[in-house]
Amino acid sequence: MKDFRIQYNFLEKELQEEILKNGVLKTFEINEPLVREGQFISSFPLILEGLIRISRTSEEGNELLLYYLRENEVCAMSLTCCMANMKSSIMAIAEQPTEVILLPVNLLEKWMCEYTTWRQFVMQSYQIRFRELINTVDSLAFLKLDERLVKYFKDRHQKSGNSTFSGTHQYLALHLNTSREVISRLLKKLEKDGKIELSRNFIDFSGLL
C-alpha cells in the first residue's frame, strides 16, 4: 500500500481514501488466476505491481491472448461485467508475481458518478483496451503465424520489459491457437536466423527487439 498514493496520485484524495478504506491488498503468484471465465466477479483488481494476462479459452483448451495489464491499468471487460452484474467472459492470470488492491464491485458505479478522475480513468481504459482488441483481431485476420509469434514476444517485452520467455512450446501453442509442432518449427527457424536463442523451456528473444 505504500506506493498507492504515488502511483494513483491522479485520483482525488477523497477517492484514494475510499480505496484504502475499502480495498483489500492481495498478491498473486505466477499463473494464479485472478478471474475465471463464467464466474461472477465479486471484487475488481486495481494493479499496483506485476503483469496480468487477459484471455479467452476454447472448449478444446486453447487460449486466445487479448491483452496484458500492468500497474495503472484496469481491465475494461472485467469492469463491464462487474457493473452489469454479468458472468466474466474473460480469464485473468498473473504472468508475474502481481500485487493488487481488490475493490468491492458495488462501489465502482458509485465512483463513476462521484469522482471525475475515476470516470476519466475508466473511459481512457476502455479506449486503450478497445484498440488492443482491434490489434488482436487484425493479427488473427491479417498476420501469418510466424508474424503473430514475433508479435507475441514483442508485446510481452512492451508490457513487462523482459526480453526472455520461460515456458514450454506447448504453452506458446495454446496461446497462439496452434500445435506444439508448428511452434517448435517456427522457433527453430527464428533461432537459425539468429533472432532468438533457445534452451530448455527458455527463449531469449532480445534479437527481435
Backbone bond lengths (Angstrom), bond angles and torsions (degrees), N, CA, C in turn:
res aa  C-N    CA-C-N  psi(-1)  N-CA   C-N-CA  omega(-1)  CA-C   N-CA-C  phi
1 M - - - 1.459 - - 1.534 112.09 -
2 K 1.341 118.55 -14.52 1.452 121.17 -174.76 1.519 112.76 -57.19
3 D 1.336 116.06 -41.93 1.455 120.45 -173.11 1.529 112.71 -88.44
4 F 1.318 117.76 -3.36 1.464 119.62 -172.48 1.524 112.28 -57.49
5 R 1.310 117.72 -47.36 1.469 120.45 -176.36 1.530 111.43 -66.08
6 I 1.333 116.74 -30.28 1.462 119.81 177.93 1.523 110.25 -73.98
7 Q 1.338 116.31 -47.92 1.465 120.89 -178.03 1.523 111.97 -63.52
8 Y 1.324 116.72 -40.34 1.459 121.20 -175.14 1.531 111.04 -112.78
9 N 1.342 114.99 39.97 1.463 119.27 -178.04 1.520 112.99 -71.91
10 F 1.340 116.80 -7.26 1.465 120.19 176.90 1.529 111.89 -80.18
11 L 1.332 117.61 -11.50 1.462 121.55 177.20 1.530 110.03 -84.14
12 E 1.340 116.08 149.58 1.466 119.80 176.96 1.532 110.35 -56.50
13 K 1.319 116.14 147.00 1.454 120.47 -179.41 1.521 111.36 -60.25
14 E 1.337 116.06 -35.62 1.475 119.73 179.34 1.532 110.21 -64.17
15 L 1.337 115.49 -38.79 1.467 119.46 178.69 1.524 110.36 -69.91
16 Q 1.299 117.57 -40.03 1.461 120.38 176.05 1.529 110.55 -56.99
17 E 1.330 116.02 -42.02 1.467 120.13 178.63 1.526 111.02 -63.55
18 E 1.327 116.91 -40.48 1.470 120.64 179.36 1.526 110.80 -64.51
19 I 1.333 116.15 -40.84 1.466 120.15 179.52 1.524 110.72 -64.56
20 L 1.324 115.96 -44.35 1.472 119.73 178.96 1.529 111.58 -64.95
21 K 1.315 115.73 -34.50 1.466 120.89 -179.02 1.521 112.15 -73.68
22 N 1.334 117.18 -40.97 1.467 120.96 -171.75 1.526 114.54 -102.06
23 G 1.340 116.76 -17.64 1.457 119.84 -176.76 1.520 112.78 -80.95
24 V 1.332 114.82 157.55 1.464 122.28 177.81 1.524 107.87 -120.93
25 L 1.326 116.48 124.17 1.458 121.56 179.94 1.529 109.39 -78.58
26 K 1.343 116.07 130.96 1.464 119.69 179.27 1.522 109.90 -147.17
27 T 1.340 115.96 145.00 1.459 122.76 177.08 1.522 109.43 -111.20
28 F 1.328 116.33 134.10 1.463 122.68 177.20 1.523 108.71 -112.84
29 E 1.321 115.87 135.23 1.459 121.31 179.21 1.527 110.44 -83.76
30 I 1.337 116.21 168.62 1.463 121.15 -179.63 1.530 110.15 -56.11
31 N 1.327 115.85 133.29 1.476 125.42 179.04 1.529 113.61 71.33
32 E 1.312 117.77 7.89 1.465 120.10 176.15 1.534 109.20 -83.49
33 P 1.331 118.20 131.16 1.464 120.10 -178.17 1.530 112.27 -77.76
34 L 1.323 115.29 137.70 1.462 121.72 171.55 1.520 109.85 -94.09
35 V 1.338 115.31 -39.33 1.461 122.45 -179.24 1.521 107.95 -138.33
36 R 1.334 116.42 136.29 1.465 121.55 176.41 1.522 110.15 -110.26
37 E 1.326 115.56 151.19 1.455 119.78 176.26 1.533 109.96 -64.60
38 G 1.341 115.58 139.61 1.451 120.17 175.18 1.512 115.24 86.96
39 Q 1.325 118.66 -2.30 1.460 120.68 179.70 1.532 110.34 -102.05
40 F 1.318 115.65 152.51 1.455 119.74 171.43 1.526 107.71 -78.56
41 I 1.315 116.50 138.36 1.453 121.64 -177.13 1.524 109.17 -92.33
42 S 1.312 116.60 117.52 1.466 120.64 -177.91 1.522 112.45 -95.00
43 S 1.333 116.48 -21.28 1.465 120.04 178.39 1.526 108.72 -143.66
44 F 1.308 115.17 145.89 1.461 122.30 -172.74 1.533 109.69 -110.92
45 P 1.353 118.61 129.89 1.470 120.35 -175.45 1.530 113.38 -85.22
46 L 1.308 115.38 129.58 1.457 122.87 170.52 1.531 105.49 -107.01
47 I 1.329 117.28 115.85 1.459 121.59 -168.06 1.530 111.46 -80.52
48 L 1.332 115.46 128.27 1.455 122.06 174.68 1.521 111.43 -97.87
49 E 1.328 115.94 -39.27 1.466 120.97 -177.05 1.516 108.91 -159.25
50 G 1.345 116.52 146.57 1.452 120.45 176.41 1.508 113.29 114.51
51 L 1.324 115.53 -161.72 1.464 122.42 -177.40 1.517 109.32 -147.70
52 I 1.324 116.35 133.41 1.467 122.50 -178.63 1.520 108.99 -121.58
53 R 1.326 115.61 135.99 1.465 122.48 177.18 1.531 109.40 -99.10
54 I 1.321 116.54 125.62 1.458 121.83 177.21 1.518 108.25 -105.91
55 S 1.335 117.15 125.47 1.462 120.04 -174.32 1.528 110.84 -152.49
56 R 1.326 113.97 172.85 1.455 122.35 172.28 1.518 108.10 -125.83
57 T 1.337 116.94 152.95 1.460 120.53 179.95 1.521 110.66 -121.01
58 S 1.326 114.95 148.09 1.463 121.03 176.88 1.518 109.78 -89.01
59 E 1.328 116.53 172.05 1.460 120.40 178.06 1.526 111.23 -63.83
60 E 1.340 116.39 -25.55 1.466 120.90 179.73 1.526 112.12 -81.99
61 G 1.328 116.25 -5.86 1.456 119.61 179.13 1.509 114.45 95.63
62 N 1.336 117.66 -0.29 1.461 120.19 175.97 1.521 109.69 -73.20
63 E 1.318 115.24 148.12 1.452 120.86 -174.46 1.521 110.20 -117.60
64 L 1.315 116.34 135.17 1.462 121.95 176.39 1.524 108.53 -109.37
65 L 1.325 115.78 114.38 1.463 120.64 178.18 1.526 109.23 -71.16
66 L 1.331 116.26 128.12 1.458 121.00 177.82 1.522 111.01 -97.76
67 Y 1.330 117.05 -50.17 1.458 121.53 176.99 1.524 109.10 -171.73
68 Y 1.340 115.09 170.56 1.457 122.29 175.80 1.530 109.41 -108.45
69 L 1.334 114.97 154.99 1.463 121.65 174.24 1.520 109.49 -127.20
70 R 1.332 116.50 140.53 1.451 121.63 173.96 1.521 108.54 -131.73
71 E 1.334 117.06 -169.86 1.468 120.32 -177.43 1.526 110.78 -56.63
72 N 1.326 114.43 146.75 1.468 123.28 -178.86 1.523 112.77 67.75
73 E 1.328 116.95 19.47 1.455 120.79 175.21 1.528 109.03 -128.61
74 V 1.334 115.95 149.57 1.460 120.60 177.72 1.523 109.02 -128.33
75 C 1.319 115.39 157.02 1.459 121.31 179.70 1.521 109.54 -88.06
76 A 1.327 115.52 109.03 1.461 120.42 -177.78 1.524 111.68 -64.16
77 M 1.330 117.60 -35.64 1.468 120.24 -178.87 1.522 110.61 -67.39
78 S 1.326 117.25 -40.73 1.466 120.47 176.91 1.524 110.63 -65.98
79 L 1.321 115.88 -39.83 1.456 120.77 179.85 1.523 111.05 -61.86
80 T 1.333 116.28 -40.58 1.459 120.76 177.71 1.527 110.84 -62.00
81 C 1.330 116.41 -44.50 1.469 120.62 179.14 1.523 110.96 -62.70
82 C 1.339 116.28 -39.69 1.473 120.62 179.22 1.523 110.70 -60.93
83 M 1.323 115.78 -51.75 1.459 120.55 -172.93 1.519 112.00 -71.67
84 A 1.337 117.11 -26.39 1.464 120.87 178.68 1.525 112.37 -95.47
85 N 1.343 116.22 0.21 1.466 121.59 -178.25 1.526 111.02 55.42
86 M 1.331 115.76 44.77 1.459 122.72 179.04 1.521 110.10 -106.29
87 K 1.335 115.74 157.86 1.456 119.87 173.49 1.526 109.27 -69.15
88 S 1.311 115.54 147.74 1.456 120.31 -178.09 1.520 111.35 -65.52
89 S 1.317 116.05 136.89 1.468 121.70 176.67 1.522 111.23 -101.96
90 I 1.326 116.80 3.05 1.471 121.21 -179.03 1.523 110.46 -131.82
91 M 1.321 114.06 169.48 1.457 121.72 174.94 1.524 107.71 -120.19
92 A 1.326 117.43 134.91 1.457 122.21 178.53 1.526 108.64 -118.15
93 I 1.334 116.73 120.63 1.464 122.97 -175.59 1.525 109.18 -126.45
94 A 1.320 116.63 138.62 1.464 120.63 177.08 1.525 109.85 -72.86
95 E 1.333 116.36 122.06 1.466 122.36 176.03 1.517 110.80 -85.23
96 Q 1.318 116.22 -26.82 1.456 124.21 177.94 1.527 106.98 -135.32
97 P 1.344 118.49 165.22 1.462 117.96 170.25 1.527 108.76 -53.08
98 T 1.314 116.17 124.27 1.466 121.34 -169.02 1.519 110.78 -129.09
99 E 1.323 115.83 129.74 1.460 121.90 178.55 1.526 109.21 -108.51
100 V 1.307 115.66 129.28 1.461 120.55 -177.83 1.525 110.29 -134.40
101 I 1.330 115.89 161.98 1.450 122.47 165.50 1.517 106.84 -105.52
102 L 1.318 117.21 119.94 1.462 121.86 179.19 1.520 108.96 -86.38
103 L 1.336 115.83 121.60 1.457 121.84 -176.27 1.518 110.88 -106.02
104 P 1.338 118.71 137.12 1.472 121.41 176.43 1.534 110.18 -61.41
105 V 1.317 116.92 130.79 1.468 120.26 -174.29 1.524 112.15 -65.82
106 N 1.332 117.87 -26.01 1.469 119.65 -176.97 1.530 112.62 -68.23
107 L 1.341 116.65 -14.03 1.462 119.29 -179.92 1.532 113.15 -91.83
108 L 1.321 117.61 -17.93 1.460 120.81 -171.69 1.524 112.72 -62.65
109 E 1.322 117.29 -46.87 1.468 120.19 -179.24 1.534 110.64 -68.20
110 K 1.315 116.13 -37.14 1.460 120.85 177.89 1.526 110.27 -60.31
111 W 1.322 117.11 -42.80 1.458 121.08 179.79 1.527 111.49 -66.28
112 M 1.338 117.09 -31.79 1.467 120.49 177.63 1.526 110.35 -58.65
113 C 1.326 116.77 -35.58 1.467 121.34 -178.29 1.525 112.07 -83.52
114 E 1.319 116.39 -33.08 1.464 120.20 -171.15 1.524 114.51 -92.61
115 Y 1.338 117.94 -27.39 1.463 119.86 -172.03 1.527 110.98 -124.23
116 T 1.311 115.68 116.52 1.462 121.73 -178.46 1.525 111.61 -61.27
117 T 1.338 117.00 -42.53 1.464 119.56 -176.66 1.527 111.52 -66.50
118 W 1.330 117.61 -35.73 1.469 120.64 177.38 1.526 109.44 -66.32
119 R 1.302 117.46 -43.75 1.461 121.04 178.95 1.526 110.86 -61.28
120 Q 1.334 117.05 -43.35 1.461 120.97 178.56 1.529 110.98 -64.77
121 F 1.323 115.87 -41.32 1.465 121.96 179.16 1.524 110.46 -60.55
122 V 1.318 117.03 -46.00 1.460 122.21 -179.37 1.528 110.85 -65.98
123 M 1.327 117.47 -45.45 1.467 120.43 -177.82 1.528 110.73 -66.04
124 Q 1.329 116.81 -38.76 1.461 119.64 176.49 1.525 110.79 -63.69
125 S 1.339 116.23 -38.34 1.458 120.97 177.94 1.518 110.78 -63.40
126 Y 1.334 117.97 -41.16 1.459 121.26 176.53 1.527 110.42 -58.28
127 Q 1.317 117.32 -44.63 1.467 121.20 -178.61 1.525 111.39 -63.47
128 I 1.342 116.44 -44.71 1.459 120.23 -179.13 1.519 111.02 -65.66
129 R 1.342 117.10 -46.53 1.457 119.86 -179.21 1.530 110.96 -64.92
130 F 1.330 118.07 -35.35 1.460 120.85 178.39 1.530 110.13 -62.74
131 R 1.338 116.94 -43.45 1.467 120.22 178.35 1.531 110.51 -63.12
132 E 1.337 116.70 -38.48 1.459 119.45 179.57 1.525 111.53 -67.76
133 L 1.323 117.15 -36.70 1.459 120.38 176.55 1.526 111.06 -66.04
134 I 1.330 116.70 -38.72 1.461 120.54 176.21 1.524 110.20 -61.84
135 N 1.336 116.19 -42.01 1.462 120.24 177.49 1.525 111.43 -61.54
136 T 1.347 116.41 -38.54 1.459 120.35 178.01 1.517 111.03 -64.08
137 V 1.329 116.70 -45.55 1.468 121.09 177.89 1.524 110.43 -61.48
138 D 1.340 116.79 -43.64 1.465 121.01 178.93 1.528 110.99 -60.48
139 S 1.321 116.29 -40.67 1.465 120.35 -179.97 1.524 111.06 -62.31
140 L 1.341 115.51 -45.45 1.466 119.83 179.97 1.521 111.58 -64.92
141 A 1.328 116.20 -37.15 1.457 120.57 -174.06 1.521 112.92 -82.56
142 F 1.330 117.34 -34.91 1.462 119.75 -167.25 1.518 115.76 -119.11
143 L 1.330 118.37 -16.22 1.460 119.61 -177.20 1.525 110.92 -99.74
144 K 1.325 115.53 144.21 1.452 120.86 172.31 1.524 108.34 -72.94
145 L 1.337 115.70 163.33 1.463 119.52 -175.05 1.520 111.62 -62.01
146 D 1.344 118.14 -37.93 1.463 118.83 179.16 1.529 111.00 -65.52
147 E 1.333 117.28 -34.12 1.456 121.00 177.00 1.525 110.98 -70.00
148 R 1.331 116.84 -37.15 1.463 120.72 177.69 1.524 110.78 -66.18
149 L 1.336 117.15 -36.31 1.460 121.19 178.76 1.526 110.31 -64.71
150 V 1.321 116.65 -45.22 1.468 120.59 177.48 1.525 110.10 -62.27
151 K 1.332 116.96 -42.95 1.466 121.31 178.89 1.527 110.78 -61.88
152 Y 1.332 116.85 -37.89 1.470 121.14 178.44 1.526 110.46 -58.02
153 F 1.330 116.78 -46.15 1.455 120.37 179.63 1.526 111.19 -66.46
154 K 1.314 116.95 -42.60 1.465 120.48 -178.66 1.525 111.04 -65.62
155 D 1.323 117.21 -38.03 1.471 120.90 178.04 1.529 110.60 -65.12
156 R 1.325 116.99 -40.37 1.472 120.88 177.07 1.524 110.31 -61.04
157 H 1.330 115.68 -43.28 1.462 119.19 179.68 1.526 111.23 -64.76
158 Q 1.324 116.45 -41.72 1.459 120.32 -178.91 1.522 111.57 -61.01
159 K 1.316 117.11 -38.25 1.464 120.72 -177.75 1.523 113.29 -85.44
160 S 1.319 117.05 -38.64 1.472 119.56 -172.82 1.520 113.49 -102.80
161 G 1.332 117.21 -21.60 1.454 120.33 -175.44 1.519 113.11 83.24
162 N 1.336 117.53 -4.73 1.463 121.58 -178.66 1.526 111.20 -85.32
163 S 1.320 115.72 146.17 1.465 120.34 176.92 1.528 110.90 -115.46
164 T 1.331 116.46 17.91 1.460 121.73 176.03 1.525 109.42 -129.48
165 F 1.335 114.82 158.15 1.468 121.46 179.02 1.518 108.41 -130.89
166 S 1.316 116.64 128.23 1.463 121.84 175.85 1.523 108.34 -110.33
167 G 1.303 117.31 112.87 1.455 121.19 -178.33 1.517 110.34 166.25
168 T 1.301 115.88 172.51 1.463 121.71 -175.97 1.525 111.83 -89.07
169 H 1.326 114.93 164.20 1.469 120.32 174.09 1.528 109.66 -65.51
170 Q 1.337 116.38 -32.27 1.458 119.96 178.26 1.524 110.84 -64.49
171 Y 1.322 116.55 -37.30 1.467 121.32 177.41 1.526 109.96 -59.98
172 L 1.320 116.78 -47.04 1.462 120.66 178.42 1.528 110.93 -63.00
173 A 1.335 116.21 -40.51 1.464 120.49 -179.73 1.531 111.54 -60.89
174 L 1.330 116.83 -41.56 1.460 120.73 179.20 1.525 111.15 -64.22
175 H 1.336 116.29 -38.77 1.457 120.07 -177.36 1.522 112.89 -75.00
176 L 1.328 116.10 -25.17 1.459 119.92 -179.60 1.526 112.03 -105.13
177 N 1.349 115.20 7.28 1.467 121.85 174.52 1.527 112.20 57.15
178 T 1.332 115.19 51.53 1.452 120.66 176.97 1.527 108.34 -144.52
179 S 1.331 117.31 -167.17 1.464 120.39 -178.61 1.524 111.35 -97.60
180 R 1.320 115.44 157.99 1.456 120.77 178.46 1.523 110.44 -62.10
181 E 1.342 117.22 -38.35 1.460 120.93 -177.96 1.531 111.18 -61.84
182 V 1.336 116.21 -40.00 1.465 119.92 179.72 1.521 110.28 -66.59
183 I 1.343 116.40 -44.74 1.465 119.98 179.07 1.524 110.67 -61.20
184 S 1.316 117.77 -43.86 1.466 121.10 -179.91 1.524 110.47 -60.67
185 R 1.328 116.32 -40.21 1.468 119.76 179.84 1.526 111.02 -65.64
186 L 1.324 116.72 -42.65 1.465 120.83 179.61 1.521 111.58 -66.30
187 L 1.331 116.77 -39.13 1.467 120.52 178.60 1.529 110.80 -65.76
188 K 1.319 116.66 -40.09 1.462 120.51 178.12 1.523 110.73 -61.80
189 K 1.329 116.61 -38.50 1.463 120.25 178.78 1.531 110.58 -66.87
190 L 1.341 116.56 -42.68 1.458 119.94 177.80 1.527 111.00 -62.83
191 E 1.343 115.94 -37.65 1.459 119.94 177.78 1.526 110.44 -66.49
192 K 1.318 117.15 -42.60 1.466 121.90 178.86 1.520 111.38 -61.49
193 D 1.333 115.69 -35.74 1.469 121.17 179.14 1.530 112.51 -78.66
194 G 1.333 117.14 -2.35 1.455 121.54 177.74 1.515 114.61 78.39
195 K 1.340 116.73 19.56 1.464 120.41 -176.34 1.529 112.98 -95.23
196 I 1.339 117.27 -22.39 1.458 121.06 176.89 1.524 109.11 -139.18
197 E 1.330 116.48 164.30 1.456 122.70 172.97 1.524 108.19 -121.96
198 L 1.317 115.75 127.60 1.464 121.31 -176.14 1.525 111.17 -106.69
199 S 1.320 115.45 138.90 1.455 122.31 165.65 1.529 106.60 -145.53
200 R 1.309 117.87 179.82 1.461 119.91 -173.50 1.521 111.25 -61.39
201 N 1.339 115.82 118.96 1.467 123.29 178.17 1.532 112.98 54.41
202 F 1.339 115.68 31.77 1.468 119.97 -178.92 1.522 109.57 -152.23
203 I 1.321 116.15 135.26 1.471 122.02 179.82 1.520 108.85 -133.66
204 D 1.305 116.23 126.55 1.464 122.29 171.54 1.525 106.25 -99.39
205 F 1.351 115.62 109.80 1.464 119.01 -177.12 1.528 111.88 -109.40
206 S 1.334 116.54 25.64 1.456 120.36 -179.80 1.520 111.65 -61.67
207 G 1.330 117.29 -25.51 1.456 120.46 178.83 1.512 114.00 -68.62
208 L 1.326 117.35 -12.80 1.476 121.08 178.30 1.505 111.68 -88.16
209 L 1.330 117.84 -12.75 1.462 120.86 -169.71 1.535 111.93 -93.36
